[in-house]
Amino acid sequence: MGAARPDVIHAHFADAAELALAARERFEIPVLYTAHSLGAEKLGPGEVPSAELGARIARETKALAEADAIIASSRDEVERQIPKLVPAAEGRVHRIGPGVCVDTQGDAARAREMLGGFLRDVSKPIILAIARPIRKKNLRRLVDAYASDRTLQDRANLVALPRQHSSQDISDLYALAAEGGVFCNPAFHEPFGLTLIEAAQAGVPLVATQSGGPSDILPELGFGALIDPYDTGLMP
């Protein structure tokens, strides 16, 4: 008797989906697919994908078209992103929002010590941003919004994570932001936004882009403000 086979294969990302679909063809095992972040959403308006990104989008489109069921993180994925690539996917997509568990307790005093060499007055509340330094995260507009508002500069410090950091550093910064500060995610588009859940778990008020997952997260949390990521006047 052969070894027991799984009832279902859950593939994460498109490269895993290729293997899962090949296994389905051979063993007739149903395939679930979670993209996590679709490549097509990384393109700006009118932007043409590179050869590498184009190949990724093609793999993701194939996985969406052929999977038995699709797991998505947000309504935006379910209602806009996925149908834009594969209209026939409707009816096979199921939304399950990710969650987080921050094991380490933050220490605001440690965060102040960490930031002491960078800020003139570490006693001010902070506007905290945690994101990769890439264009789609829209950090430049957040900096512009802060730099153009003297009152905001007097009231708060703008803080982004240092180049090297630990998970404890992140927890400490959330703890500091919870003391009268705010967490801001100004991305042009955010597929979901786990940092928002992390910040909320630490008790930090939220300001986030209205494009993508945050439009689900903030209403479900019951607090926070959604903003137009192109309007610096609406940022904290």
C-alpha positions in Angstrom: 0.0 0.0 0.0 1.3 3.4 -0.9 1.9 6.3 1.5 -1.2 8.4 2.4 -1.7 11.4 0.3 -2.9 14.8 1.5 -6.5 15.8 0.9 -5.4 19.2 -0.4 -2.3 21.2 -1.3 -2.1 24.8 -0.2 0.4 26.7 -2.4 1.8 30.0 -1.3 3.2 32.3 -4.1 3.1 31.4 -7.8 6.3 29.3 -7.9 4.8 26.9 -5.3 1.5 26.9 -7.3 3.4 25.6 -10.4 4.5 22.5 -8.4 1.1 22.1 -6.7 -0.7 22.2 -10.1 1.7 19.6 -11.4 1.0 17.4 -8.4 -2.7 17.8 -9.0 -2.4 16.7 -12.6 -0.6 13.5 -11.5 -2.3 12.7 -8.2 -5.7 14.5 -8.6 -5.2 16.4 -5.3 -7.1 19.8 -5.1 -5.1 22.9 -5.0 -5.6 26.1 -2.9 -3.6 29.1 -3.9 -2.6 32.2 -1.9 -0.7 34.9 -3.8 0.0 37.1 -0.8 1.0 40.1 -3.0 0.2 40.2 -6.7 2.9 41.5 -9.0 0.5 43.5 -11.1 -0.1 45.8 -8.1 3.5 46.8 -8.0 3.1 48.7 -11.2 2.5 52.5 -11.2 0.0 54.1 -13.5 1.2 53.4 -17.1 4.3 51.6 -16.0 5.5 48.7 -18.1 6.7 45.6 -16.2 10.2 44.4 -16.4 10.9 41.0 -17.9 11.2 39.5 -14.4 8.0 41.1 -13.1 6.2 40.2 -16.3 7.1 36.6 -15.9 5.9 36.7 -12.3 2.5 38.2 -13.3 2.1 35.5 -15.9 2.8 32.7 -13.3 0.3 34.4 -10.9 -2.3 34.7 -13.6 -2.0 31.0 -14.4 -2.2 30.0 -10.8 -5.4 32.1 -10.3 -6.9 30.6 -13.4 -6.2 27.0 -12.6 -6.4 26.7 -8.8 -9.5 25.0 -7.3 -9.8 27.7 -4.8 -8.1 31.0 -4.0 -7.4 32.5 -0.6 -7.2 36.3 -0.5 -6.5 38.8 2.3 -8.8 41.7 1.5 -11.9 42.7 -0.3 -9.8 44.7 -2.7 -8.0 41.5 -3.7 -11.3 39.7 -4.1 -13.3 42.4 -5.9 -10.6 44.2 -7.9 -7.1 42.7 -8.1 -7.9 39.1 -8.9 -10.9 39.8 -11.3 -8.7 42.2 -13.2 -6.3 39.3 -14.0 -8.8 36.4 -14.2 -12.5 37.4 -14.3 -13.5 33.8 -14.2 -12.0 33.4 -10.8 -15.1 34.9 -9.2 -16.8 32.3 -7.0 -13.5 30.5 -6.2 -12.0 33.3 -4.1 -12.4 33.3 -0.3 -11.2 36.1 2.0 -9.4 35.3 5.2 -7.6 38.2 6.8 -4.2 37.5 8.2 -3.4 38.0 11.9 -0.3 38.7 13.9 1.0 37.7 17.3 3.7 40.0 18.8 5.4 37.9 21.5 7.7 40.6 22.9 6.5 43.4 25.0 7.7 46.9 23.9 9.6 49.3 26.1 9.2 53.0 25.2 12.2 53.9 27.2 14.4 51.6 25.1 13.0 53.2 21.9 13.8 56.7 23.2 17.4 55.5 23.9 17.6 54.1 20.4 16.4 57.3 18.8 18.4 59.6 21.0 21.2 60.1 18.5 18.8 61.0 15.7 16.3 63.3 17.3 16.7 66.7 19.0 13.8 66.1 21.4 13.0 62.5 22.1 10.2 63.5 24.5 7.9 64.4 21.6 5.3 61.8 20.4 6.3 60.1 17.2 4.7 59.5 13.8 5.9 56.0 13.1 6.3 54.4 9.6 7.6 50.9 9.0 8.0 50.0 5.4 10.5 48.9 2.7 12.1 52.1 1.2 10.6 51.6 -2.3 8.5 54.0 -4.3 5.1 52.2 -3.9 5.3 52.7 -0.1 5.1 56.5 -0.7 7.4 57.4 2.1 8.6 60.5 0.3 5.1 62.1 0.4 5.0 61.4 4.2 8.3 63.2 4.6 7.1 66.0 2.4 3.9 66.3 4.5 5.9 66.5 7.7 8.5 68.9 6.3 5.8 71.3 5.0 3.9 71.5 8.4 5.8 73.5 11.0 3.1 72.9 13.6 3.4 69.2 13.1 7.2 69.4 13.4 6.8 71.2 16.7 4.4 68.6 18.1 5.9 65.3 16.9 8.9 63.5 15.5 8.8 61.6 12.3 10.4 58.2 12.8 11.2 55.3 10.4 13.0 52.1 11.3 16.8 52.1 11.2 18.5 50.1 8.6 19.3 47.3 11.1 16.8 46.4 13.7 15.5 43.5 15.7 12.0 42.4 16.5 12.5 43.9 19.9 13.3 47.2 18.3 10.0 47.1 16.5 8.0 46.3 19.6 9.8 49.2 21.4 8.9 51.6 18.7 5.3 50.6 18.8 5.3 51.1 22.5 6.7 54.6 22.1 4.2 55.4 19.3 1.4 54.4 21.7 2.4 57.2 24.0 0.5 60.0 22.2 1.8 59.2 18.7 0.4 57.6 15.6 1.3 54.9 13.0 1.1 55.9 9.4 1.0 53.7 6.2 0.8 56.1 3.2 1.4 53.5 0.5 0.0 54.1 -3.0 -1.4 50.6 -2.6 -1.2 48.2 0.2 -2.2 44.5 -0.5 -3.1 44.0 3.2 -1.1 45.8 5.8 0.2 43.6 8.7 2.0 46.5 10.3 -1.3 48.1 10.9 -2.5 45.1 12.9 0.8 45.0 14.8 0.5 48.7 15.6 -3.2 48.3 16.6 -2.3 45.4 18.9 0.2 47.8 20.6 -2.5 50.4 21.1 -1.2 52.8 18.5 -3.7 55.1 16.5 -3.7 54.4 12.8 -3.6 56.6 9.6 -3.5 54.5 6.4 -3.9 54.6 2.7 -7.5 54.0 1.5 -6.2 51.9 -1.3 -6.2 48.1 -0.6 -6.3 46.1 2.6 -6.4 49.1 5.1 -9.9 49.9 3.8 -10.9 46.5 5.4 -8.7 46.6 8.4 -9.6 50.0 9.9 -13.4 49.5 9.8 -13.0 46.1 11.3 -10.8 47.5 14.1 -13.2 50.3 14.6 -10.7 53.1 14.8 -8.2 55.0 12.6 -8.3 57.3 9.6 -8.1 56.4 5.9 -6.4 58.9 3.6 -5.8 59.6 -0.1 -2.1 58.6 -0.5 -1.6 61.3 -3.1 -2.8 64.1 -0.8 -0.1 65.2 1.6 -2.5 67.6 3.3 -4.4 64.6 4.8 -1.3 62.9 6.3 -0.5 63.3 10.0 
